[in-house]
Amino acid sequence: MNAHDEVQRTLNPTCTGTSVIALQYKTGVVVLTDRVVSYGKMARYKNVSRQYKVNDNVLIAFGGDHADFHWLQNVIERQVLLWKRFDQDIGPKALHGYLTSLLYAKRCKMNPVWNTLVVAGVEEEEKNNKETSTPFIGVITQKGCAYQVKHIATGLGAFLLNQAVEDEWRKKGEDLSREEAEAVLRKSLELTLYHDCVADNEFEIGRVDATEGVVLGKEEKIIGDWSIAETNCQYE
């Protein structure tokens, strides 16, 4: 590249994924994503997973640019190999901190990674000489803004679903069973379908559990209730 040439950045993501929904339950975390990557508002690529298993304790889901996340996967794999040199598996908190620094550094160079990341996992800690496993959900935006939560909906779901998920969370909190948490996510996806034009009805629910480790979900499909459409004729 000529030194006098203009430095070019990605100003808009091309192929993108939409919302990620994650919810903590008694012994782990469940994560739901649909399986479509859109080109603008066109469902260009179907049957694409937006969840990535890092190791037996960490699962990452993403929204935003698909190509940027492919680059991030390579970065994460190098970190996993680096930790293995010291006979350790990288935990969700450590990976969340590393990715926060990385995305913030990229943003400061005016070349952000166009992704919102949800790091879900089980953090193994030692308390009073006993090994304990604590569910963990960490969120990182493309600007490098990071925080930890008990439940989250990103993308357009941040405007549509956070209240619906929080209402269910307040009923039982950390006493939610895995089945109850998955039922909340399925209901949330149905609400997304009615409002988000780039959401898809094919989805997967992955989970990170203290006993089972990371379990990637199988492809599922939801139809929803469209009976109201017959009464909406757009007549003035």
Contacts in CASP RR format, 6 or more apart in sequence:
PFRMAT RR
TARGET T0000
AUTHOR 0000-0000-0000
METHOD contacts of the structure
MODEL  1
MNAHDEVQRTLNPTCTGTSVIALQYKTGVVVLTDRVVSYGKMARYKNVSR
QYKVNDNVLIAFGGDHADFHWLQNVIERQVLLWKRFDQDIGPKALHGYLT
SLLYAKRCKMNPVWNTLVVAGVEEEEKNNKETSTPFIGVITQKGCAYQVK
HIATGLGAFLLNQAVEDEWRKKGEDLSREEAEAVLRKSLELTLYHDCVAD
NEFEIGRVDATEGVVLGKEEKIIGDWSIAETNCQYE
9 110 0 8 1.000
9 111 0 8 1.000
10 65 0 8 1.000
10 68 0 8 1.000
10 111 0 8 1.000
10 114 0 8 1.000
13 64 0 8 1.000
13 65 0 8 1.000
13 67 0 8 1.000
13 68 0 8 1.000
13 114 0 8 1.000
14 39 0 8 1.000
14 65 0 8 1.000
14 67 0 8 1.000
15 37 0 8 1.000
15 38 0 8 1.000
15 39 0 8 1.000
15 44 0 8 1.000
15 45 0 8 1.000
15 65 0 8 1.000
15 66 0 8 1.000
15 67 0 8 1.000
16 37 0 8 1.000
16 38 0 8 1.000
16 40 0 8 1.000
16 63 0 8 1.000
16 64 0 8 1.000
16 65 0 8 1.000
16 66 0 8 1.000
16 114 0 8 1.000
16 198 0 8 1.000
17 34 0 8 1.000
17 36 0 8 1.000
17 37 0 8 1.000
17 38 0 8 1.000
17 50 0 8 1.000
17 62 0 8 1.000
17 63 0 8 1.000
17 64 0 8 1.000
17 66 0 8 1.000
17 198 0 8 1.000
18 34 0 8 1.000
18 36 0 8 1.000
18 38 0 8 1.000
18 63 0 8 1.000
18 64 0 8 1.000
18 155 0 8 1.000
18 156 0 8 1.000
18 157 0 8 1.000
18 192 0 8 1.000
18 196 0 8 1.000
18 198 0 8 1.000
18 199 0 8 1.000
19 33 0 8 1.000
19 34 0 8 1.000
19 63 0 8 1.000
19 153 0 8 1.000
19 154 0 8 1.000
19 155 0 8 1.000
19 156 0 8 1.000
19 157 0 8 1.000
19 158 0 8 1.000
19 161 0 8 1.000
19 192 0 8 1.000
19 196 0 8 1.000
19 199 0 8 1.000
20 31 0 8 1.000
20 32 0 8 1.000
20 33 0 8 1.000
20 50 0 8 1.000
20 61 0 8 1.000
20 62 0 8 1.000
20 63 0 8 1.000
20 116 0 8 1.000
20 118 0 8 1.000
20 152 0 8 1.000
20 153 0 8 1.000
20 154 0 8 1.000
20 155 0 8 1.000
21 31 0 8 1.000
21 32 0 8 1.000
21 33 0 8 1.000
21 152 0 8 1.000
21 153 0 8 1.000
21 154 0 8 1.000
21 157 0 8 1.000
21 161 0 8 1.000
21 165 0 8 1.000
21 185 0 8 1.000
21 188 0 8 1.000
21 189 0 8 1.000
22 29 0 8 1.000
22 30 0 8 1.000
22 31 0 8 1.000
22 32 0 8 1.000
22 61 0 8 1.000
22 118 0 8 1.000
22 120 0 8 1.000
22 137 0 8 1.000
22 151 0 8 1.000
22 152 0 8 1.000
22 153 0 8 1.000
23 29 0 8 1.000
23 30 0 8 1.000
23 150 0 8 1.000
23 151 0 8 1.000
23 165 0 8 1.000
23 169 0 8 1.000
23 176 0 8 1.000
23 181 0 8 1.000
23 184 0 8 1.000
23 185 0 8 1.000
24 135 0 8 1.000
24 137 0 8 1.000
24 150 0 8 1.000
24 151 0 8 1.000
24 174 0 8 1.000
24 176 0 8 1.000
24 181 0 8 1.000
25 135 0 8 1.000
25 174 0 8 1.000
25 176 0 8 1.000
25 177 0 8 1.000
25 178 0 8 1.000
25 180 0 8 1.000
25 181 0 8 1.000
26 174 0 8 1.000
26 175 0 8 1.000
26 176 0 8 1.000
26 177 0 8 1.000
26 178 0 8 1.000
27 122 0 8 1.000
27 133 0 8 1.000
27 135 0 8 1.000
27 178 0 8 1.000
27 209 0 8 1.000
27 210 0 8 1.000
27 211 0 8 1.000
28 121 0 8 1.000
28 122 0 8 1.000
28 135 0 8 1.000
28 178 0 8 1.000
28 207 0 8 1.000
28 208 0 8 1.000
28 209 0 8 1.000
28 210 0 8 1.000
29 59 0 8 1.000
29 120 0 8 1.000
29 121 0 8 1.000
29 122 0 8 1.000
29 135 0 8 1.000
29 136 0 8 1.000
29 137 0 8 1.000
29 207 0 8 1.000
29 208 0 8 1.000
30 178 0 8 1.000
30 181 0 8 1.000
30 182 0 8 1.000
30 185 0 8 1.000
30 205 0 8 1.000
30 206 0 8 1.000
30 207 0 8 1.000
31 51 0 8 1.000
31 59 0 8 1.000
31 61 0 8 1.000
31 118 0 8 1.000
31 120 0 8 1.000
31 205 0 8 1.000
31 206 0 8 1.000
31 207 0 8 1.000
31 208 0 8 1.000
32 185 0 8 1.000
32 186 0 8 1.000
32 188 0 8 1.000
32 189 0 8 1.000
32 203 0 8 1.000
32 204 0 8 1.000
32 205 0 8 1.000
32 206 0 8 1.000
33 49 0 8 1.000
33 50 0 8 1.000
33 51 0 8 1.000
33 61 0 8 1.000
33 63 0 8 1.000
33 203 0 8 1.000
33 204 0 8 1.000
34 50 0 8 1.000
34 189 0 8 1.000
34 199 0 8 1.000
34 200 0 8 1.000
34 201 0 8 1.000
34 202 0 8 1.000
34 203 0 8 1.000
35 46 0 8 1.000
35 47 0 8 1.000
35 48 0 8 1.000
35 49 0 8 1.000
35 50 0 8 1.000
35 200 0 8 1.000
35 202 0 8 1.000
35 203 0 8 1.000
35 204 0 8 1.000
35 219 0 8 1.000
36 43 0 8 1.000
36 45 0 8 1.000
36 46 0 8 1.000
36 48 0 8 1.000
36 198 0 8 1.000
36 199 0 8 1.000
36 200 0 8 1.000
36 202 0 8 1.000
37 44 0 8 1.000
37 45 0 8 1.000
37 48 0 8 1.000
37 50 0 8 1.000
37 66 0 8 1.000
38 44 0 8 1.000
38 198 0 8 1.000
39 45 0 8 1.000
40 198 0 8 1.000
41 197 0 8 1.000
41 198 0 8 1.000
43 198 0 8 1.000
43 200 0 8 1.000
45 66 0 8 1.000
46 200 0 8 1.000
46 202 0 8 1.000
47 202 0 8 1.000
47 219 0 8 1.000
48 66 0 8 1.000
49 204 0 8 1.000
49 216 0 8 1.000
50 61 0 8 1.000
50 62 0 8 1.000
50 63 0 8 1.000
50 69 0 8 1.000
51 59 0 8 1.000
51 60 0 8 1.000
51 61 0 8 1.000
51 204 0 8 1.000
51 206 0 8 1.000
51 216 0 8 1.000
51 217 0 8 1.000
52 59 0 8 1.000
52 60 0 8 1.000
52 61 0 8 1.000
52 62 0 8 1.000
52 69 0 8 1.000
52 73 0 8 1.000
52 76 0 8 1.000
53 59 0 8 1.000
53 214 0 8 1.000
53 216 0 8 1.000
54 60 0 8 1.000
54 76 0 8 1.000
54 80 0 8 1.000
54 90 0 8 1.000
54 95 0 8 1.000
54 214 0 8 1.000
55 80 0 8 1.000
55 89 0 8 1.000
55 90 0 8 1.000
55 91 0 8 1.000
55 214 0 8 1.000
56 89 0 8 1.000
56 213 0 8 1.000
56 214 0 8 1.000
57 89 0 8 1.000
57 91 0 8 1.000
57 92 0 8 1.000
57 121 0 8 1.000
57 122 0 8 1.000
57 123 0 8 1.000
57 124 0 8 1.000
57 208 0 8 1.000
57 213 0 8 1.000
57 214 0 8 1.000
58 90 0 8 1.000
58 91 0 8 1.000
58 92 0 8 1.000
58 95 0 8 1.000
58 119 0 8 1.000
58 120 0 8 1.000
58 121 0 8 1.000
58 208 0 8 1.000
58 214 0 8 1.000
59 119 0 8 1.000
59 120 0 8 1.000
59 121 0 8 1.000
59 206 0 8 1.000
59 207 0 8 1.000
59 208 0 8 1.000
59 214 0 8 1.000
59 216 0 8 1.000
60 76 0 8 1.000
60 95 0 8 1.000
60 117 0 8 1.000
60 118 0 8 1.000
60 119 0 8 1.000
60 120 0 8 1.000
61 117 0 8 1.000
61 118 0 8 1.000
61 120 0 8 1.000
62 69 0 8 1.000
62 72 0 8 1.000
62 115 0 8 1.000
62 116 0 8 1.000
62 117 0 8 1.000
62 118 0 8 1.000
63 69 0 8 1.000
63 115 0 8 1.000
63 116 0 8 1.000
63 117 0 8 1.000
63 154 0 8 1.000
63 155 0 8 1.000
64 114 0 8 1.000
64 115 0 8 1.000
64 116 0 8 1.000
65 113 0 8 1.000
65 114 0 8 1.000
65 115 0 8 1.000
68 113 0 8 1.000
68 114 0 8 1.000
68 115 0 8 1.000
69 115 0 8 1.000
71 113 0 8 1.000
72 99 0 8 1.000
72 113 0 8 1.000
72 115 0 8 1.000
72 117 0 8 1.000
75 102 0 8 1.000
76 95 0 8 1.000
76 99 0 8 1.000
79 90 0 8 1.000
79 95 0 8 1.000
79 98 0 8 1.000
80 89 0 8 1.000
80 90 0 8 1.000
83 89 0 8 1.000
83 90 0 8 1.000
91 121 0 8 1.000
91 123 0 8 1.000
91 124 0 8 1.000
92 119 0 8 1.000
92 120 0 8 1.000
92 121 0 8 1.000
92 122 0 8 1.000
92 123 0 8 1.000
92 136 0 8 1.000
92 138 0 8 1.000
92 208 0 8 1.000
93 123 0 8 1.000
93 136 0 8 1.000
95 119 0 8 1.000
96 119 0 8 1.000
96 136 0 8 1.000
96 138 0 8 1.000
96 140 0 8 1.000
96 146 0 8 1.000
96 148 0 8 1.000
97 146 0 8 1.000
99 117 0 8 1.000
99 119 0 8 1.000
99 140 0 8 1.000
100 140 0 8 1.000
100 144 0 8 1.000
100 146 0 8 1.000
102 113 0 8 1.000
103 112 0 8 1.000
103 113 0 8 1.000
103 115 0 8 1.000
103 117 0 8 1.000
103 140 0 8 1.000
103 141 0 8 1.000
103 142 0 8 1.000
103 143 0 8 1.000
103 144 0 8 1.000
104 143 0 8 1.000
104 144 0 8 1.000
106 112 0 8 1.000
106 113 0 8 1.000
107 142 0 8 1.000
107 143 0 8 1.000
107 144 0 8 1.000
112 142 0 8 1.000
112 143 0 8 1.000
113 142 0 8 1.000
114 142 0 8 1.000
115 142 0 8 1.000
116 139 0 8 1.000
116 140 0 8 1.000
116 141 0 8 1.000
116 142 0 8 1.000
116 154 0 8 1.000
116 155 0 8 1.000
117 139 0 8 1.000
117 140 0 8 1.000
118 137 0 8 1.000
118 138 0 8 1.000
118 139 0 8 1.000
118 152 0 8 1.000
118 154 0 8 1.000
119 136 0 8 1.000
119 137 0 8 1.000
119 138 0 8 1.000
119 139 0 8 1.000
119 140 0 8 1.000
120 136 0 8 1.000
120 137 0 8 1.000
120 138 0 8 1.000
120 208 0 8 1.000
121 135 0 8 1.000
121 136 0 8 1.000
121 137 0 8 1.000
121 208 0 8 1.000
121 214 0 8 1.000
122 133 0 8 1.000
122 134 0 8 1.000
122 135 0 8 1.000
122 136 0 8 1.000
122 208 0 8 1.000
122 209 0 8 1.000
122 210 0 8 1.000
122 213 0 8 1.000
123 133 0 8 1.000
123 134 0 8 1.000
123 135 0 8 1.000
123 136 0 8 1.000
124 131 0 8 1.000
124 132 0 8 1.000
124 133 0 8 1.000
125 131 0 8 1.000
125 132 0 8 1.000
125 133 0 8 1.000
125 134 0 8 1.000
126 132 0 8 1.000
133 210 0 8 1.000
135 208 0 8 1.000
135 210 0 8 1.000
136 148 0 8 1.000
137 148 0 8 1.000
137 149 0 8 1.000
137 150 0 8 1.000
137 151 0 8 1.000
137 152 0 8 1.000
138 146 0 8 1.000
138 147 0 8 1.000
138 148 0 8 1.000
138 149 0 8 1.000
138 152 0 8 1.000
139 146 0 8 1.000
139 147 0 8 1.000
139 148 0 8 1.000
139 149 0 8 1.000
139 152 0 8 1.000
139 154 0 8 1.000
140 146 0 8 1.000
150 169 0 8 1.000
150 173 0 8 1.000
150 174 0 8 1.000
151 162 0 8 1.000
151 165 0 8 1.000
151 166 0 8 1.000
151 169 0 8 1.000
152 162 0 8 1.000
153 160 0 8 1.000
153 161 0 8 1.000
153 162 0 8 1.000
153 165 0 8 1.000
153 188 0 8 1.000
156 192 0 8 1.000
156 195 0 8 1.000
156 196 0 8 1.000
156 198 0 8 1.000
156 199 0 8 1.000
157 192 0 8 1.000
157 196 0 8 1.000
160 191 0 8 1.000
160 192 0 8 1.000
160 195 0 8 1.000
160 196 0 8 1.000
161 188 0 8 1.000
161 191 0 8 1.000
161 192 0 8 1.000
164 187 0 8 1.000
164 188 0 8 1.000
164 191 0 8 1.000
165 184 0 8 1.000
165 188 0 8 1.000
168 176 0 8 1.000
168 180 0 8 1.000
168 184 0 8 1.000
169 176 0 8 1.000
169 184 0 8 1.000
172 180 0 8 1.000
176 184 0 8 1.000
178 207 0 8 1.000
178 209 0 8 1.000
182 205 0 8 1.000
185 205 0 8 1.000
186 205 0 8 1.000
186 222 0 8 1.000
189 199 0 8 1.000
189 203 0 8 1.000
189 222 0 8 1.000
190 222 0 8 1.000
190 224 0 8 1.000
192 199 0 8 1.000
193 199 0 8 1.000
193 201 0 8 1.000
193 222 0 8 1.000
193 224 0 8 1.000
201 221 0 8 1.000
201 222 0 8 1.000
201 223 0 8 1.000
201 224 0 8 1.000
202 219 0 8 1.000
202 220 0 8 1.000
202 221 0 8 1.000
203 219 0 8 1.000
203 220 0 8 1.000
203 221 0 8 1.000
203 222 0 8 1.000
204 216 0 8 1.000
204 217 0 8 1.000
204 218 0 8 1.000
204 219 0 8 1.000
204 220 0 8 1.000
205 217 0 8 1.000
205 220 0 8 1.000
206 214 0 8 1.000
206 215 0 8 1.000
206 216 0 8 1.000
206 217 0 8 1.000
207 214 0 8 1.000
207 215 0 8 1.000
207 217 0 8 1.000
208 214 0 8 1.000
208 215 0 8 1.000
209 215 0 8 1.000
END
